[in-house]
Amino acid sequence: MPHSSGGGHSSHGSHGSSRSSAVRYGKRYYRGANRYVYYRNGIPQYYFSDKPYTPQTAKREKIMEIFRNIISMIIGGIFAVSGLFSLPHKVKQDYDTEIYINDEAQLLTESETNEMEAAFRAFQDKTGVTPAFYTIFASGLEKQGVSLYDYSYNLYVNTFDDEKHWLVVYCMDDEKEYWQWEGIIGDDCESIISTDLENEFTQKLHRSLENNPEMLSASVINTFETIGNKTGRFSFGNISWAVLEMIIGGFFAFEAVRKIISLKNTDKADDPRLNSLQCPTAEKEPETVKCQYCGGEFVAGLHTTCPHCGAPVEDWE
């Protein structure tokens, strides 16, 4: 549904989670687990389980790791595509793009109306969004018993059957001493008109009307021209998050693909955990010694030869 893009009037300014799982293999001790040791680069590595690591376990873990990376690749791809579609892009003109300028309060000359229509057409060509401008008398609101916002919103939904217009309604009291205005914009315009640009439009138009209330058409034309020239620019407010989404999503997708390829090319028989041994103790880290020949470290009392270089274990103390 359309929403207010801002407005103003002459007397004031513009307005814990938890989770559990059946852990069979892990890096931390849990009740009932055994401690197993294997070696990598001369250093003991431990895992906890109720049974030793087997080729079947290695195969299952490899499949699960590939599956997790496929999910990561899909999520990363979704993020990247979402960021791509979040980039500012022109609104598709598959709707009635007729320019509506209805000067019921007779505040515009014929030449001003023509100039405004030309400016609106230029804004439409650049953004795909169609501006519309209406003027009314405050007495019309009083007869209907509605606010300017309600009047403007109803005018939008009763006039346009799309979400691609930007309607500005300017209201003047019968004595032409007090004025107010309201902007209503369709939600589909957000692909090119960010919230920051809506706010800038509100501030610029209201400031211009306050400084030069007699230059209504010039204020409206200049404001639409300024905002039109800023659409699609790279700025923190409108597309930096989209770019960040693309970078993060692309990185995760790339890393996932790289890991999948690496896992497919890895022989599960090379997993050092397949050669693991059960340690004497589970809750406490066992005592280790260093080989006097290669300097490799291993669990004391578990080997007759050094698991790194094959040298016979002797009493080195």
C-alpha positions as CSV (number, residue, x, y, z in Angstrom):
1,M,0.0,0.0,0.0
2,P,1.2,3.6,-0.5
3,H,2.6,5.5,2.4
4,S,3.3,9.1,3.4
5,S,6.6,10.4,2.1
6,G,6.3,13.5,4.3
7,G,4.6,16.8,4.5
8,G,4.2,20.0,6.5
9,H,2.4,23.3,7.0
10,S,3.1,27.0,7.1
11,S,2.8,27.7,10.8
12,H,5.3,25.0,11.9
13,G,8.1,23.0,10.4
14,S,7.8,19.7,8.5
15,H,6.8,17.3,10.4
16,G,18.1,-17.2,24.6
17,S,18.0,-20.0,22.9
18,S,19.1,-23.5,23.7
19,R,20.0,-26.6,21.7
20,S,20.9,-30.2,22.3
21,S,22.2,-33.1,20.2
22,A,23.3,-36.7,20.6
23,V,27.0,-36.0,20.6
24,R,29.1,-39.0,19.5
25,Y,32.3,-37.1,18.4
26,G,33.4,-33.8,19.9
27,K,36.3,-31.8,21.1
28,R,35.0,-31.5,24.7
29,Y,34.5,-34.2,27.3
30,Y,31.0,-35.3,28.0
31,R,29.7,-37.9,30.5
32,G,30.4,-41.4,29.3
33,A,32.9,-40.4,26.6
34,N,36.3,-41.9,26.1
35,R,39.3,-39.7,25.2
36,Y,41.1,-40.7,21.9
37,V,44.4,-39.3,20.6
38,Y,45.9,-39.0,17.2
39,Y,48.8,-36.9,16.0
40,R,49.3,-34.1,13.6
41,N,52.6,-32.3,12.9
42,G,54.1,-33.9,16.0
43,I,51.4,-32.7,18.4
44,P,48.7,-34.8,20.1
45,Q,45.2,-34.1,19.0
46,Y,42.2,-35.3,21.1
47,Y,38.6,-36.1,20.5
48,F,35.9,-37.6,22.7
49,S,33.6,-40.4,21.8
50,D,32.0,-43.6,23.0
51,K,33.7,-45.5,20.2
52,P,36.8,-45.0,18.0
53,Y,36.8,-43.2,14.7
54,T,36.2,-45.6,11.8
55,P,36.2,-45.4,8.0
56,Q,32.4,-45.4,8.1
57,T,32.5,-42.4,10.4
58,A,34.9,-40.6,8.1
59,K,32.6,-41.2,5.2
60,R,29.5,-40.0,7.1
61,E,31.3,-36.9,8.3
62,K,32.5,-36.1,4.8
63,I,29.0,-36.4,3.4
64,M,27.6,-34.2,6.2
65,E,30.4,-31.6,5.6
66,I,29.6,-31.5,1.9
67,F,25.9,-31.2,2.7
68,R,26.6,-28.3,5.1
69,N,28.7,-26.5,2.5
70,I,26.0,-27.0,-0.1
71,I,23.6,-25.3,2.3
72,S,26.1,-22.5,2.9
73,M,26.6,-22.1,-0.9
74,I,22.8,-21.8,-1.4
75,I,22.4,-19.3,1.5
76,G,25.4,-17.3,0.2
77,G,23.9,-17.3,-3.3
78,I,20.6,-16.0,-2.0
79,F,22.4,-13.2,-0.1
80,A,24.3,-12.2,-3.2
81,V,21.2,-12.3,-5.5
82,S,19.2,-10.4,-2.8
83,G,21.9,-7.7,-2.7
84,L,21.8,-7.5,-6.5
85,F,18.1,-7.0,-6.6
86,S,18.4,-4.5,-3.7
87,L,20.5,-2.2,-5.8
88,P,18.6,0.9,-7.0
89,H,16.9,0.2,-10.3
90,K,14.3,2.1,-12.4
91,V,10.7,1.2,-11.8
92,K,9.2,-0.8,-14.6
93,Q,6.7,1.3,-16.5
94,D,4.0,-1.3,-16.9
95,Y,1.2,0.9,-15.7
96,D,-0.7,4.0,-16.6
97,T,2.0,6.7,-16.8
98,E,-0.2,9.7,-17.6
99,I,0.8,12.9,-15.8
100,Y,-1.9,14.2,-13.4
101,I,-1.8,17.9,-12.4
102,N,-5.1,19.1,-11.0
103,D,-5.0,22.7,-9.9
104,E,-8.4,23.0,-8.1
105,A,-7.2,25.9,-6.0
106,Q,-6.1,27.7,-9.2
107,L,-2.6,28.5,-7.9
108,L,-0.7,27.7,-11.1
109,T,-0.5,29.6,-14.4
110,E,-0.8,27.8,-17.7
111,S,3.0,28.1,-18.3
112,E,3.8,26.9,-14.8
113,T,1.6,23.8,-15.4
114,N,3.3,23.1,-18.6
115,E,6.8,23.5,-17.0
116,M,5.7,21.2,-14.1
117,E,4.5,18.6,-16.6
118,A,7.8,18.7,-18.4
119,A,9.7,18.3,-15.2
120,F,7.5,15.4,-14.1
121,R,8.0,13.7,-17.4
122,A,11.8,14.0,-17.0
123,F,11.6,12.6,-13.5
124,Q,9.5,9.7,-14.8
125,D,12.0,9.0,-17.6
126,K,14.9,8.8,-15.1
127,T,13.2,6.9,-12.3
128,G,10.1,5.1,-13.8
129,V,8.1,6.8,-11.0
130,T,5.2,9.1,-12.1
131,P,4.8,12.3,-10.1
132,A,1.3,13.8,-9.6
133,F,0.3,17.2,-8.2
134,Y,-3.0,18.4,-6.8
135,T,-4.0,21.7,-5.2
136,I,-7.2,22.0,-3.1
137,F,-8.8,24.5,-0.7
138,A,-8.9,23.8,3.0
139,S,-12.7,24.2,3.0
140,G,-12.9,21.0,0.9
141,L,-11.3,19.1,3.8
142,E,-13.6,20.7,6.3
143,K,-16.7,19.7,4.3
144,Q,-15.5,16.1,4.2
145,G,-14.3,16.1,7.8
146,V,-10.9,14.6,7.0
147,S,-7.3,15.5,7.5
148,L,-5.0,16.3,4.6
149,Y,-3.2,13.0,5.0
150,D,-6.5,11.0,4.8
151,Y,-7.6,13.0,1.8
152,S,-4.3,12.5,0.0
153,Y,-4.2,8.8,0.8
154,N,-7.7,8.2,-0.4
155,L,-7.0,10.3,-3.5
156,Y,-4.0,8.1,-4.3
157,V,-5.8,4.8,-3.9
158,N,-8.9,6.0,-5.8
159,T,-6.9,7.5,-8.7
160,F,-4.1,5.1,-9.2
161,D,-4.3,1.3,-9.3
162,D,-0.6,0.8,-8.9
163,E,2.2,1.5,-6.4
164,K,4.4,3.5,-8.8
165,H,3.2,7.1,-8.4
166,W,4.4,9.9,-6.2
167,L,1.5,12.2,-5.3
168,V,1.9,15.7,-3.8
169,V,-1.2,17.5,-2.5
170,Y,-1.0,21.2,-1.7
171,C,-3.8,22.7,0.4
172,M,-4.5,26.4,0.8
173,D,-7.0,28.1,3.0
174,D,-9.7,30.2,1.3
175,E,-7.9,33.5,2.3
176,K,-4.6,32.1,1.0
177,E,-2.8,32.8,4.2
178,Y,-2.2,29.3,5.5
179,W,-1.0,26.3,3.5
180,Q,-0.1,22.7,4.1
181,W,1.0,19.8,1.9
182,E,1.3,16.0,2.0
183,G,3.2,13.5,-0.1
184,I,2.0,10.0,-0.8
185,I,4.3,7.5,-2.6
186,G,3.7,3.9,-3.8
187,D,5.7,1.1,-2.2
188,D,7.0,-0.1,-5.5
189,C,8.9,3.2,-5.8
190,E,11.4,2.0,-3.1
191,S,13.5,0.3,-5.8
192,I,14.7,3.7,-6.9
193,I,13.5,6.1,-4.2
194,S,15.1,5.3,-0.8
195,T,13.7,6.4,2.5
196,D,16.7,8.9,2.7
197,L,15.6,10.4,-0.6
198,E,12.0,10.6,0.6
199,N,13.2,12.5,3.7
200,E,15.4,14.8,1.6
201,F,12.5,15.5,-0.7
202,T,10.3,16.5,2.3
203,Q,13.0,18.8,3.8
204,K,13.9,20.5,0.6
205,L,10.3,21.1,-0.6
206,H,9.2,22.3,2.8
207,R,12.2,24.7,3.2
208,S,11.6,26.0,-0.3
209,L,7.9,26.6,0.4
210,E,8.6,28.4,3.7
211,N,11.2,30.7,2.1
212,N,9.3,31.4,-1.1
213,P,5.6,30.5,-0.6
214,E,4.6,32.4,-3.7
215,M,6.8,30.3,-5.9
216,L,4.9,27.0,-5.6
217,S,5.6,25.6,-9.0
218,A,9.3,26.4,-8.9
219,S,9.6,24.8,-5.5
220,V,7.9,21.5,-6.6
221,I,9.9,21.4,-9.9
222,N,13.3,22.1,-8.3
223,T,12.7,19.5,-5.6
224,F,11.8,16.7,-8.0
225,E,14.7,17.6,-10.2
226,T,17.1,17.5,-7.3
227,I,15.9,14.1,-6.1
228,G,15.8,12.7,-9.6
229,N,19.5,13.6,-10.1
230,K,20.4,11.7,-6.9
231,T,18.6,8.5,-7.6
232,G,20.8,5.5,-8.3
233,R,23.9,7.1,-6.9
234,F,26.3,5.1,-4.7
235,S,25.8,6.2,-1.1
236,F,25.8,4.6,2.3
237,G,22.1,5.3,2.7
238,N,20.8,3.7,-0.5
239,I,23.0,0.9,-1.8
240,S,25.9,0.2,0.6
241,W,23.9,-2.5,2.4
242,A,23.1,-4.1,-1.0
243,V,26.7,-4.1,-1.9
244,L,27.6,-5.6,1.5
245,E,25.0,-8.3,1.0
246,M,26.6,-9.2,-2.4
247,I,30.1,-9.3,-1.0
248,I,29.2,-11.4,2.0
249,G,27.0,-13.7,0.0
250,G,29.5,-14.1,-2.7
251,F,32.3,-14.8,-0.2
252,F,30.3,-17.5,1.6
253,A,29.2,-19.1,-1.7
254,F,32.8,-19.1,-3.0
255,E,34.2,-20.6,0.2
256,A,31.5,-23.3,0.2
257,V,32.3,-24.2,-3.4
258,R,36.0,-24.3,-2.6
259,K,35.5,-26.6,0.5
260,I,33.2,-28.9,-1.5
261,I,35.8,-29.3,-4.2
262,S,38.5,-29.9,-1.5
263,L,36.4,-32.5,0.3
264,K,35.6,-34.4,-2.9
265,N,39.3,-34.5,-3.7
266,T,40.2,-35.7,-0.2
267,D,40.7,-39.4,0.4
268,K,38.9,-40.3,3.7
269,A,41.6,-43.0,4.3
270,D,44.1,-40.1,4.9
271,D,42.2,-38.9,7.9
272,P,44.7,-39.2,10.9
273,R,41.8,-39.9,13.3
274,L,41.5,-43.4,11.8
275,N,44.8,-44.2,13.6
276,S,43.7,-42.8,16.9
277,L,44.2,-44.7,20.2
278,Q,42.1,-44.6,23.4
279,C,43.9,-42.7,26.2
280,P,44.3,-44.1,29.7
281,T,42.1,-41.2,31.1
282,A,39.2,-39.4,29.7
283,E,38.4,-36.4,32.0
284,K,42.0,-35.2,32.4
285,E,44.5,-34.6,29.7
286,P,47.1,-37.4,29.8
287,E,50.8,-36.9,30.5
288,T,52.9,-36.5,27.3
289,V,56.6,-37.0,26.6
290,K,58.9,-35.8,23.8
291,C,60.9,-38.1,21.5
292,Q,64.7,-37.5,22.1
293,Y,65.3,-38.2,18.4
294,C,62.6,-36.2,16.5
295,G,61.2,-34.0,19.2
296,G,57.7,-35.1,18.5
297,E,55.3,-35.2,21.4
298,F,53.1,-38.2,22.3
299,V,51.0,-39.7,25.2
300,A,53.1,-41.5,27.8
301,G,52.5,-45.1,28.4
302,L,50.5,-45.6,25.2
303,H,53.3,-46.4,22.7
304,T,56.3,-48.8,22.4
305,T,57.8,-46.8,19.5
306,C,57.6,-43.1,18.7
307,P,54.5,-42.5,16.6
308,H,56.3,-39.8,14.6
309,C,59.7,-41.4,13.7
310,G,59.4,-45.0,14.9
311,A,62.3,-44.8,17.4
312,P,61.9,-47.3,20.3
313,V,60.5,-45.8,23.5
314,E,63.0,-45.8,26.4
315,D,63.2,-44.3,29.8
316,W,64.4,-40.9,28.9
317,E,64.2,-39.4,32.4
